[in-house]
Amino acid sequence: MKTRLAAGIGEEAARTVYRTLAEAAWQGLQDPRLARHLWITPPERLAECCAWLTGAARAAAQPEADLGARMSLAFETAFAGGAPWAAAVGSDVLGMDAAMVLRAGALLERADLAIAPALDGGYALLVLRRPQPELFADVPWSTPRVLEVTLTRAARLGLRVGLLPPARDVDTPEDLSFFADRFPDALPSKPA
């Protein structure tokens, strides 16, 4: 659940917005060159999500852990399955698609990781060419410092970083207002 979004527009509207965002991201990532893996939380929603987000090469419930541990496990699983590189894509970013992921993957020819920053200080896309669990430990998730901490840690580890253009994710009603044409019924009405 998008808690900050729900606080401003209500839980039902936030669920509708998130479902629309997740569907758009999932469809946008459909490409025969990409193996899409679906990681779901909470675990009891796995079957439900697999019913509407179809075509996953792998679908699994995320473990009970902080976001960093869950992301690290997802990368480790992809690499253990033989992936030459792997990406974590935000499911709350309109416009994130296979072309962007493939562009990030191409950056790995001269970088160890590629990042599309989110405008709120996090990131919308992270692509690695091998597991890097140190990037995910003790990160202040859901704060404006996520990208800064990640880049500082990457530099300390001697990792070369490729940057993509920033993207806007949808965490708050203010973020949602940038996509008012896509979600006209979700935004609170303004007084006349």
PyMOL commands that place a pseudoatom at each C-alpha (Angstrom):
pseudoatom trace, name=CA, resn=MET, resi=1, chain=A, elem=C, hetatm=0, pos=[0.000, 0.000, 0.000]
pseudoatom trace, name=CA, resn=LYS, resi=2, chain=A, elem=C, hetatm=0, pos=[1.212, 3.473, -0.848]
pseudoatom trace, name=CA, resn=THR, resi=3, chain=A, elem=C, hetatm=0, pos=[0.784, 4.892, 2.669]
pseudoatom trace, name=CA, resn=ARG, resi=4, chain=A, elem=C, hetatm=0, pos=[1.812, 8.487, 1.929]
pseudoatom trace, name=CA, resn=LEU, resi=5, chain=A, elem=C, hetatm=0, pos=[-0.451, 8.560, -1.116]
pseudoatom trace, name=CA, resn=ALA, resi=6, chain=A, elem=C, hetatm=0, pos=[-3.323, 6.953, 0.806]
pseudoatom trace, name=CA, resn=ALA, resi=7, chain=A, elem=C, hetatm=0, pos=[-3.020, 9.596, 3.532]
pseudoatom trace, name=CA, resn=GLY, resi=8, chain=A, elem=C, hetatm=0, pos=[-3.852, 12.256, 0.952]
pseudoatom trace, name=CA, resn=ILE, resi=9, chain=A, elem=C, hetatm=0, pos=[-6.362, 10.557, -1.350]
pseudoatom trace, name=CA, resn=GLY, resi=10, chain=A, elem=C, hetatm=0, pos=[-7.750, 7.654, 0.678]
pseudoatom trace, name=CA, resn=GLU, resi=11, chain=A, elem=C, hetatm=0, pos=[-6.897, 3.965, 0.727]
pseudoatom trace, name=CA, resn=GLU, resi=12, chain=A, elem=C, hetatm=0, pos=[-9.249, 2.850, -2.055]
pseudoatom trace, name=CA, resn=ALA, resi=13, chain=A, elem=C, hetatm=0, pos=[-8.066, 5.550, -4.471]
pseudoatom trace, name=CA, resn=ALA, resi=14, chain=A, elem=C, hetatm=0, pos=[-4.432, 4.788, -3.586]
pseudoatom trace, name=CA, resn=ARG, resi=15, chain=A, elem=C, hetatm=0, pos=[-5.017, 1.081, -4.333]
pseudoatom trace, name=CA, resn=THR, resi=16, chain=A, elem=C, hetatm=0, pos=[-6.530, 1.957, -7.708]
pseudoatom trace, name=CA, resn=VAL, resi=17, chain=A, elem=C, hetatm=0, pos=[-3.649, 4.276, -8.571]
pseudoatom trace, name=CA, resn=TYR, resi=18, chain=A, elem=C, hetatm=0, pos=[-1.047, 1.750, -7.493]
pseudoatom trace, name=CA, resn=ARG, resi=19, chain=A, elem=C, hetatm=0, pos=[-2.683, -1.034, -9.477]
pseudoatom trace, name=CA, resn=THR, resi=20, chain=A, elem=C, hetatm=0, pos=[-2.745, 1.177, -12.574]
pseudoatom trace, name=CA, resn=LEU, resi=21, chain=A, elem=C, hetatm=0, pos=[0.917, 2.113, -12.073]
pseudoatom trace, name=CA, resn=ALA, resi=22, chain=A, elem=C, hetatm=0, pos=[1.972, -1.509, -11.522]
pseudoatom trace, name=CA, resn=GLU, resi=23, chain=A, elem=C, hetatm=0, pos=[0.064, -2.683, -14.603]
pseudoatom trace, name=CA, resn=ALA, resi=24, chain=A, elem=C, hetatm=0, pos=[1.603, 0.065, -16.755]
pseudoatom trace, name=CA, resn=ALA, resi=25, chain=A, elem=C, hetatm=0, pos=[5.099, -0.762, -15.509]
pseudoatom trace, name=CA, resn=TRP, resi=26, chain=A, elem=C, hetatm=0, pos=[4.613, -4.494, -16.004]
pseudoatom trace, name=CA, resn=GLN, resi=27, chain=A, elem=C, hetatm=0, pos=[3.271, -4.069, -19.532]
pseudoatom trace, name=CA, resn=GLY, resi=28, chain=A, elem=C, hetatm=0, pos=[5.970, -1.535, -20.388]
pseudoatom trace, name=CA, resn=LEU, resi=29, chain=A, elem=C, hetatm=0, pos=[8.627, -4.068, -19.434]
pseudoatom trace, name=CA, resn=GLN, resi=30, chain=A, elem=C, hetatm=0, pos=[7.284, -6.708, -21.793]
pseudoatom trace, name=CA, resn=ASP, resi=31, chain=A, elem=C, hetatm=0, pos=[10.076, -7.476, -24.249]
pseudoatom trace, name=CA, resn=PRO, resi=32, chain=A, elem=C, hetatm=0, pos=[11.461, -10.821, -25.435]
pseudoatom trace, name=CA, resn=ARG, resi=33, chain=A, elem=C, hetatm=0, pos=[14.960, -9.689, -24.427]
pseudoatom trace, name=CA, resn=LEU, resi=34, chain=A, elem=C, hetatm=0, pos=[13.917, -9.314, -20.782]
pseudoatom trace, name=CA, resn=ALA, resi=35, chain=A, elem=C, hetatm=0, pos=[12.916, -12.034, -18.311]
pseudoatom trace, name=CA, resn=ARG, resi=36, chain=A, elem=C, hetatm=0, pos=[10.461, -10.340, -15.976]
pseudoatom trace, name=CA, resn=HIS, resi=37, chain=A, elem=C, hetatm=0, pos=[10.507, -11.579, -12.385]
pseudoatom trace, name=CA, resn=LEU, resi=38, chain=A, elem=C, hetatm=0, pos=[7.645, -10.579, -10.135]
pseudoatom trace, name=CA, resn=TRP, resi=39, chain=A, elem=C, hetatm=0, pos=[8.382, -10.101, -6.407]
pseudoatom trace, name=CA, resn=ILE, resi=40, chain=A, elem=C, hetatm=0, pos=[5.248, -9.552, -4.337]
pseudoatom trace, name=CA, resn=THR, resi=41, chain=A, elem=C, hetatm=0, pos=[4.605, -8.281, -0.846]
pseudoatom trace, name=CA, resn=PRO, resi=42, chain=A, elem=C, hetatm=0, pos=[2.662, -9.168, 1.214]
pseudoatom trace, name=CA, resn=PRO, resi=43, chain=A, elem=C, hetatm=0, pos=[3.122, -12.891, 0.543]
pseudoatom trace, name=CA, resn=GLU, resi=44, chain=A, elem=C, hetatm=0, pos=[-0.582, -13.675, 0.809]
pseudoatom trace, name=CA, resn=ARG, resi=45, chain=A, elem=C, hetatm=0, pos=[-1.193, -11.523, -2.290]
pseudoatom trace, name=CA, resn=LEU, resi=46, chain=A, elem=C, hetatm=0, pos=[1.096, -13.566, -4.579]
pseudoatom trace, name=CA, resn=ALA, resi=47, chain=A, elem=C, hetatm=0, pos=[-1.649, -15.594, -6.309]
pseudoatom trace, name=CA, resn=GLU, resi=48, chain=A, elem=C, hetatm=0, pos=[-3.860, -12.542, -6.742]
pseudoatom trace, name=CA, resn=CYS, resi=49, chain=A, elem=C, hetatm=0, pos=[-1.041, -10.479, -8.261]
pseudoatom trace, name=CA, resn=CYS, resi=50, chain=A, elem=C, hetatm=0, pos=[0.024, -13.294, -10.580]
pseudoatom trace, name=CA, resn=ALA, resi=51, chain=A, elem=C, hetatm=0, pos=[-3.550, -13.420, -11.874]
pseudoatom trace, name=CA, resn=TRP, resi=52, chain=A, elem=C, hetatm=0, pos=[-3.427, -9.831, -13.134]
pseudoatom trace, name=CA, resn=LEU, resi=53, chain=A, elem=C, hetatm=0, pos=[0.307, -9.384, -13.784]
pseudoatom trace, name=CA, resn=THR, resi=54, chain=A, elem=C, hetatm=0, pos=[0.813, -12.313, -16.119]
pseudoatom trace, name=CA, resn=GLY, resi=55, chain=A, elem=C, hetatm=0, pos=[3.860, -13.456, -18.059]
pseudoatom trace, name=CA, resn=ALA, resi=56, chain=A, elem=C, hetatm=0, pos=[6.443, -13.579, -15.267]
pseudoatom trace, name=CA, resn=ALA, resi=57, chain=A, elem=C, hetatm=0, pos=[9.488, -15.760, -15.835]
pseudoatom trace, name=CA, resn=ARG, resi=58, chain=A, elem=C, hetatm=0, pos=[9.433, -16.190, -12.068]
pseudoatom trace, name=CA, resn=ALA, resi=59, chain=A, elem=C, hetatm=0, pos=[7.015, -15.050, -9.381]
pseudoatom trace, name=CA, resn=ALA, resi=60, chain=A, elem=C, hetatm=0, pos=[7.802, -15.134, -5.679]
pseudoatom trace, name=CA, resn=ALA, resi=61, chain=A, elem=C, hetatm=0, pos=[6.732, -13.618, -2.400]
pseudoatom trace, name=CA, resn=GLN, resi=62, chain=A, elem=C, hetatm=0, pos=[9.196, -11.195, -0.887]
pseudoatom trace, name=CA, resn=PRO, resi=63, chain=A, elem=C, hetatm=0, pos=[10.547, -12.261, 2.507]
pseudoatom trace, name=CA, resn=GLU, resi=64, chain=A, elem=C, hetatm=0, pos=[9.779, -10.378, 5.686]
pseudoatom trace, name=CA, resn=ALA, resi=65, chain=A, elem=C, hetatm=0, pos=[12.714, -7.957, 5.729]
pseudoatom trace, name=CA, resn=ASP, resi=66, chain=A, elem=C, hetatm=0, pos=[13.541, -4.346, 5.002]
pseudoatom trace, name=CA, resn=LEU, resi=67, chain=A, elem=C, hetatm=0, pos=[13.505, -3.142, 1.404]
pseudoatom trace, name=CA, resn=GLY, resi=68, chain=A, elem=C, hetatm=0, pos=[17.279, -3.437, 1.073]
pseudoatom trace, name=CA, resn=ALA, resi=69, chain=A, elem=C, hetatm=0, pos=[17.343, -7.094, 2.088]
pseudoatom trace, name=CA, resn=ARG, resi=70, chain=A, elem=C, hetatm=0, pos=[14.445, -7.858, -0.254]
pseudoatom trace, name=CA, resn=MET, resi=71, chain=A, elem=C, hetatm=0, pos=[16.143, -6.110, -3.185]
pseudoatom trace, name=CA, resn=SER, resi=72, chain=A, elem=C, hetatm=0, pos=[19.455, -7.806, -2.462]
pseudoatom trace, name=CA, resn=LEU, resi=73, chain=A, elem=C, hetatm=0, pos=[17.738, -11.211, -2.467]
pseudoatom trace, name=CA, resn=ALA, resi=74, chain=A, elem=C, hetatm=0, pos=[15.997, -10.442, -5.762]
pseudoatom trace, name=CA, resn=PHE, resi=75, chain=A, elem=C, hetatm=0, pos=[19.330, -9.603, -7.392]
pseudoatom trace, name=CA, resn=GLU, resi=76, chain=A, elem=C, hetatm=0, pos=[21.040, -12.660, -5.905]
pseudoatom trace, name=CA, resn=THR, resi=77, chain=A, elem=C, hetatm=0, pos=[18.216, -14.870, -7.192]
pseudoatom trace, name=CA, resn=ALA, resi=78, chain=A, elem=C, hetatm=0, pos=[18.421, -13.422, -10.708]
pseudoatom trace, name=CA, resn=PHE, resi=79, chain=A, elem=C, hetatm=0, pos=[22.175, -13.915, -10.871]
pseudoatom trace, name=CA, resn=ALA, resi=80, chain=A, elem=C, hetatm=0, pos=[21.946, -17.433, -9.406]
pseudoatom trace, name=CA, resn=GLY, resi=81, chain=A, elem=C, hetatm=0, pos=[19.569, -18.187, -12.282]
pseudoatom trace, name=CA, resn=GLY, resi=82, chain=A, elem=C, hetatm=0, pos=[22.219, -17.191, -14.808]
pseudoatom trace, name=CA, resn=ALA, resi=83, chain=A, elem=C, hetatm=0, pos=[21.259, -13.593, -15.637]
pseudoatom trace, name=CA, resn=PRO, resi=84, chain=A, elem=C, hetatm=0, pos=[24.193, -11.638, -17.136]
pseudoatom trace, name=CA, resn=TRP, resi=85, chain=A, elem=C, hetatm=0, pos=[22.756, -8.510, -15.489]
pseudoatom trace, name=CA, resn=ALA, resi=86, chain=A, elem=C, hetatm=0, pos=[19.627, -7.720, -13.498]
pseudoatom trace, name=CA, resn=ALA, resi=87, chain=A, elem=C, hetatm=0, pos=[17.394, -4.724, -12.856]
pseudoatom trace, name=CA, resn=ALA, resi=88, chain=A, elem=C, hetatm=0, pos=[15.055, -3.598, -10.095]
pseudoatom trace, name=CA, resn=VAL, resi=89, chain=A, elem=C, hetatm=0, pos=[12.308, -1.382, -11.456]
pseudoatom trace, name=CA, resn=GLY, resi=90, chain=A, elem=C, hetatm=0, pos=[9.991, 0.787, -9.411]
pseudoatom trace, name=CA, resn=SER, resi=91, chain=A, elem=C, hetatm=0, pos=[6.383, -0.245, -9.902]
pseudoatom trace, name=CA, resn=ASP, resi=92, chain=A, elem=C, hetatm=0, pos=[5.249, 3.309, -9.195]
pseudoatom trace, name=CA, resn=VAL, resi=93, chain=A, elem=C, hetatm=0, pos=[6.989, 5.063, -12.117]
pseudoatom trace, name=CA, resn=LEU, resi=94, chain=A, elem=C, hetatm=0, pos=[5.007, 5.985, -15.220]
pseudoatom trace, name=CA, resn=GLY, resi=95, chain=A, elem=C, hetatm=0, pos=[7.058, 5.739, -18.388]
pseudoatom trace, name=CA, resn=MET, resi=96, chain=A, elem=C, hetatm=0, pos=[9.574, 3.174, -17.146]
pseudoatom trace, name=CA, resn=ASP, resi=97, chain=A, elem=C, hetatm=0, pos=[9.745, 0.624, -19.913]
pseudoatom trace, name=CA, resn=ALA, resi=98, chain=A, elem=C, hetatm=0, pos=[11.834, -2.065, -21.565]
pseudoatom trace, name=CA, resn=ALA, resi=99, chain=A, elem=C, hetatm=0, pos=[13.723, 0.491, -23.682]
pseudoatom trace, name=CA, resn=MET, resi=100, chain=A, elem=C, hetatm=0, pos=[14.902, 2.278, -20.524]
pseudoatom trace, name=CA, resn=VAL, resi=101, chain=A, elem=C, hetatm=0, pos=[15.931, -0.985, -18.855]
pseudoatom trace, name=CA, resn=LEU, resi=102, chain=A, elem=C, hetatm=0, pos=[17.807, -2.109, -21.970]
pseudoatom trace, name=CA, resn=ARG, resi=103, chain=A, elem=C, hetatm=0, pos=[19.476, 1.303, -22.189]
pseudoatom trace, name=CA, resn=ALA, resi=104, chain=A, elem=C, hetatm=0, pos=[20.580, 0.914, -18.560]
pseudoatom trace, name=CA, resn=GLY, resi=105, chain=A, elem=C, hetatm=0, pos=[21.807, -2.596, -19.307]
pseudoatom trace, name=CA, resn=ALA, resi=106, chain=A, elem=C, hetatm=0, pos=[23.903, -1.228, -22.178]
pseudoatom trace, name=CA, resn=LEU, resi=107, chain=A, elem=C, hetatm=0, pos=[25.589, 1.177, -19.734]
pseudoatom trace, name=CA, resn=LEU, resi=108, chain=A, elem=C, hetatm=0, pos=[27.016, -1.866, -17.971]
pseudoatom trace, name=CA, resn=GLU, resi=109, chain=A, elem=C, hetatm=0, pos=[29.534, -2.214, -20.798]
pseudoatom trace, name=CA, resn=ARG, resi=110, chain=A, elem=C, hetatm=0, pos=[31.464, 0.553, -19.038]
pseudoatom trace, name=CA, resn=ALA, resi=111, chain=A, elem=C, hetatm=0, pos=[29.857, 0.653, -15.578]
pseudoatom trace, name=CA, resn=ASP, resi=112, chain=A, elem=C, hetatm=0, pos=[29.193, -1.728, -12.703]
pseudoatom trace, name=CA, resn=LEU, resi=113, chain=A, elem=C, hetatm=0, pos=[25.728, -0.372, -12.045]
pseudoatom trace, name=CA, resn=ALA, resi=114, chain=A, elem=C, hetatm=0, pos=[23.274, 1.967, -13.715]
pseudoatom trace, name=CA, resn=ILE, resi=115, chain=A, elem=C, hetatm=0, pos=[20.715, 4.122, -11.958]
pseudoatom trace, name=CA, resn=ALA, resi=116, chain=A, elem=C, hetatm=0, pos=[17.738, 6.191, -13.060]
pseudoatom trace, name=CA, resn=PRO, resi=117, chain=A, elem=C, hetatm=0, pos=[17.314, 8.610, -10.143]
pseudoatom trace, name=CA, resn=ALA, resi=118, chain=A, elem=C, hetatm=0, pos=[13.841, 9.406, -8.860]
pseudoatom trace, name=CA, resn=LEU, resi=119, chain=A, elem=C, hetatm=0, pos=[13.107, 13.097, -8.455]
pseudoatom trace, name=CA, resn=ASP, resi=120, chain=A, elem=C, hetatm=0, pos=[12.413, 12.578, -4.738]
pseudoatom trace, name=CA, resn=GLY, resi=121, chain=A, elem=C, hetatm=0, pos=[15.983, 11.476, -3.921]
pseudoatom trace, name=CA, resn=GLY, resi=122, chain=A, elem=C, hetatm=0, pos=[15.542, 7.741, -4.415]
pseudoatom trace, name=CA, resn=TYR, resi=123, chain=A, elem=C, hetatm=0, pos=[15.840, 5.793, -7.616]
pseudoatom trace, name=CA, resn=ALA, resi=124, chain=A, elem=C, hetatm=0, pos=[13.338, 4.448, -10.123]
pseudoatom trace, name=CA, resn=LEU, resi=125, chain=A, elem=C, hetatm=0, pos=[15.648, 1.865, -11.697]
pseudoatom trace, name=CA, resn=LEU, resi=126, chain=A, elem=C, hetatm=0, pos=[18.805, 0.128, -10.532]
pseudoatom trace, name=CA, resn=VAL, resi=127, chain=A, elem=C, hetatm=0, pos=[20.733, -2.251, -12.792]
pseudoatom trace, name=CA, resn=LEU, resi=128, chain=A, elem=C, hetatm=0, pos=[23.664, -4.403, -11.661]
pseudoatom trace, name=CA, resn=ARG, resi=129, chain=A, elem=C, hetatm=0, pos=[26.015, -6.729, -13.464]
pseudoatom trace, name=CA, resn=ARG, resi=130, chain=A, elem=C, hetatm=0, pos=[26.723, -8.799, -10.353]
pseudoatom trace, name=CA, resn=PRO, resi=131, chain=A, elem=C, hetatm=0, pos=[25.311, -8.968, -6.805]
pseudoatom trace, name=CA, resn=GLN, resi=132, chain=A, elem=C, hetatm=0, pos=[26.246, -5.992, -4.628]
pseudoatom trace, name=CA, resn=PRO, resi=133, chain=A, elem=C, hetatm=0, pos=[24.624, -6.632, -1.222]
pseudoatom trace, name=CA, resn=GLU, resi=134, chain=A, elem=C, hetatm=0, pos=[26.628, -3.777, 0.334]
pseudoatom trace, name=CA, resn=LEU, resi=135, chain=A, elem=C, hetatm=0, pos=[24.590, -1.296, -1.733]
pseudoatom trace, name=CA, resn=PHE, resi=136, chain=A, elem=C, hetatm=0, pos=[21.405, -2.287, 0.075]
pseudoatom trace, name=CA, resn=ALA, resi=137, chain=A, elem=C, hetatm=0, pos=[22.459, -2.562, 3.716]
pseudoatom trace, name=CA, resn=ASP, resi=138, chain=A, elem=C, hetatm=0, pos=[21.526, 0.210, 6.161]
pseudoatom trace, name=CA, resn=VAL, resi=139, chain=A, elem=C, hetatm=0, pos=[20.033, 2.552, 3.556]
pseudoatom trace, name=CA, resn=PRO, resi=140, chain=A, elem=C, hetatm=0, pos=[17.504, 5.103, 4.860]
pseudoatom trace, name=CA, resn=TRP, resi=141, chain=A, elem=C, hetatm=0, pos=[14.720, 3.820, 2.590]
pseudoatom trace, name=CA, resn=SER, resi=142, chain=A, elem=C, hetatm=0, pos=[11.784, 6.111, 1.750]
pseudoatom trace, name=CA, resn=THR, resi=143, chain=A, elem=C, hetatm=0, pos=[13.855, 9.231, 2.411]
pseudoatom trace, name=CA, resn=PRO, resi=144, chain=A, elem=C, hetatm=0, pos=[15.411, 11.821, 0.080]
pseudoatom trace, name=CA, resn=ARG, resi=145, chain=A, elem=C, hetatm=0, pos=[18.856, 10.379, 0.919]
pseudoatom trace, name=CA, resn=VAL, resi=146, chain=A, elem=C, hetatm=0, pos=[18.540, 6.981, -0.796]
pseudoatom trace, name=CA, resn=LEU, resi=147, chain=A, elem=C, hetatm=0, pos=[20.313, 7.985, -4.015]
pseudoatom trace, name=CA, resn=GLU, resi=148, chain=A, elem=C, hetatm=0, pos=[22.999, 9.959, -2.167]
pseudoatom trace, name=CA, resn=VAL, resi=149, chain=A, elem=C, hetatm=0, pos=[23.767, 7.036, 0.156]
pseudoatom trace, name=CA, resn=THR, resi=150, chain=A, elem=C, hetatm=0, pos=[23.808, 4.589, -2.769]
pseudoatom trace, name=CA, resn=LEU, resi=151, chain=A, elem=C, hetatm=0, pos=[26.178, 6.727, -4.857]
pseudoatom trace, name=CA, resn=THR, resi=152, chain=A, elem=C, hetatm=0, pos=[28.489, 7.351, -1.887]
pseudoatom trace, name=CA, resn=ARG, resi=153, chain=A, elem=C, hetatm=0, pos=[28.595, 3.660, -1.112]
pseudoatom trace, name=CA, resn=ALA, resi=154, chain=A, elem=C, hetatm=0, pos=[29.211, 2.754, -4.763]
pseudoatom trace, name=CA, resn=ALA, resi=155, chain=A, elem=C, hetatm=0, pos=[32.169, 5.163, -4.853]
pseudoatom trace, name=CA, resn=ARG, resi=156, chain=A, elem=C, hetatm=0, pos=[33.565, 3.681, -1.638]
pseudoatom trace, name=CA, resn=LEU, resi=157, chain=A, elem=C, hetatm=0, pos=[33.287, 0.197, -3.168]
pseudoatom trace, name=CA, resn=GLY, resi=158, chain=A, elem=C, hetatm=0, pos=[35.067, 1.378, -6.333]
pseudoatom trace, name=CA, resn=LEU, resi=159, chain=A, elem=C, hetatm=0, pos=[32.009, 0.775, -8.516]
pseudoatom trace, name=CA, resn=ARG, resi=160, chain=A, elem=C, hetatm=0, pos=[31.567, 2.715, -11.733]
pseudoatom trace, name=CA, resn=VAL, resi=161, chain=A, elem=C, hetatm=0, pos=[28.081, 4.225, -12.044]
pseudoatom trace, name=CA, resn=GLY, resi=162, chain=A, elem=C, hetatm=0, pos=[26.127, 4.997, -15.194]
pseudoatom trace, name=CA, resn=LEU, resi=163, chain=A, elem=C, hetatm=0, pos=[23.349, 7.545, -14.710]
pseudoatom trace, name=CA, resn=LEU, resi=164, chain=A, elem=C, hetatm=0, pos=[20.152, 7.773, -16.724]
pseudoatom trace, name=CA, resn=PRO, resi=165, chain=A, elem=C, hetatm=0, pos=[17.728, 10.689, -16.804]
pseudoatom trace, name=CA, resn=PRO, resi=166, chain=A, elem=C, hetatm=0, pos=[15.686, 11.132, -13.622]
pseudoatom trace, name=CA, resn=ALA, resi=167, chain=A, elem=C, hetatm=0, pos=[12.127, 9.852, -13.400]
pseudoatom trace, name=CA, resn=ARG, resi=168, chain=A, elem=C, hetatm=0, pos=[9.149, 10.804, -11.272]
pseudoatom trace, name=CA, resn=ASP, resi=169, chain=A, elem=C, hetatm=0, pos=[7.692, 8.121, -9.048]
pseudoatom trace, name=CA, resn=VAL, resi=170, chain=A, elem=C, hetatm=0, pos=[4.292, 8.452, -7.411]
pseudoatom trace, name=CA, resn=ASP, resi=171, chain=A, elem=C, hetatm=0, pos=[4.478, 8.444, -3.620]
pseudoatom trace, name=CA, resn=THR, resi=172, chain=A, elem=C, hetatm=0, pos=[2.328, 11.449, -2.661]
pseudoatom trace, name=CA, resn=PRO, resi=173, chain=A, elem=C, hetatm=0, pos=[-0.723, 13.352, -3.914]
pseudoatom trace, name=CA, resn=GLU, resi=174, chain=A, elem=C, hetatm=0, pos=[1.694, 16.041, -5.152]
pseudoatom trace, name=CA, resn=ASP, resi=175, chain=A, elem=C, hetatm=0, pos=[3.475, 13.447, -7.287]
pseudoatom trace, name=CA, resn=LEU, resi=176, chain=A, elem=C, hetatm=0, pos=[0.136, 12.210, -8.562]
pseudoatom trace, name=CA, resn=SER, resi=177, chain=A, elem=C, hetatm=0, pos=[-0.862, 15.731, -9.616]
pseudoatom trace, name=CA, resn=PHE, resi=178, chain=A, elem=C, hetatm=0, pos=[1.809, 15.588, -12.352]
pseudoatom trace, name=CA, resn=PHE, resi=179, chain=A, elem=C, hetatm=0, pos=[-0.219, 12.743, -13.897]
pseudoatom trace, name=CA, resn=ALA, resi=180, chain=A, elem=C, hetatm=0, pos=[-3.672, 14.269, -13.356]
pseudoatom trace, name=CA, resn=ASP, resi=181, chain=A, elem=C, hetatm=0, pos=[-4.697, 13.387, -16.906]
pseudoatom trace, name=CA, resn=ARG, resi=182, chain=A, elem=C, hetatm=0, pos=[-4.084, 9.676, -16.169]
pseudoatom trace, name=CA, resn=PHE, resi=183, chain=A, elem=C, hetatm=0, pos=[-5.787, 9.686, -12.755]
pseudoatom trace, name=CA, resn=PRO, resi=184, chain=A, elem=C, hetatm=0, pos=[-8.524, 12.360, -12.848]
pseudoatom trace, name=CA, resn=ASP, resi=185, chain=A, elem=C, hetatm=0, pos=[-10.770, 10.560, -10.349]
pseudoatom trace, name=CA, resn=ALA, resi=186, chain=A, elem=C, hetatm=0, pos=[-8.001, 9.890, -7.808]
pseudoatom trace, name=CA, resn=LEU, resi=187, chain=A, elem=C, hetatm=0, pos=[-7.051, 13.462, -7.051]
pseudoatom trace, name=CA, resn=PRO, resi=188, chain=A, elem=C, hetatm=0, pos=[-8.953, 15.333, -4.360]
pseudoatom trace, name=CA, resn=SER, resi=189, chain=A, elem=C, hetatm=0, pos=[-11.180, 17.966, -5.882]
pseudoatom trace, name=CA, resn=LYS, resi=190, chain=A, elem=C, hetatm=0, pos=[-10.041, 21.525, -5.405]
pseudoatom trace, name=CA, resn=PRO, resi=191, chain=A, elem=C, hetatm=0, pos=[-12.427, 24.091, -3.970]
pseudoatom trace, name=CA, resn=ALA, resi=192, chain=A, elem=C, hetatm=0, pos=[-13.906, 26.392, -6.576]
for i in range(1, 192): cmd.bond("trace and resi %d" % i, "trace and resi %d" % (i + 1))
show_as sticks, trace
zoom trace
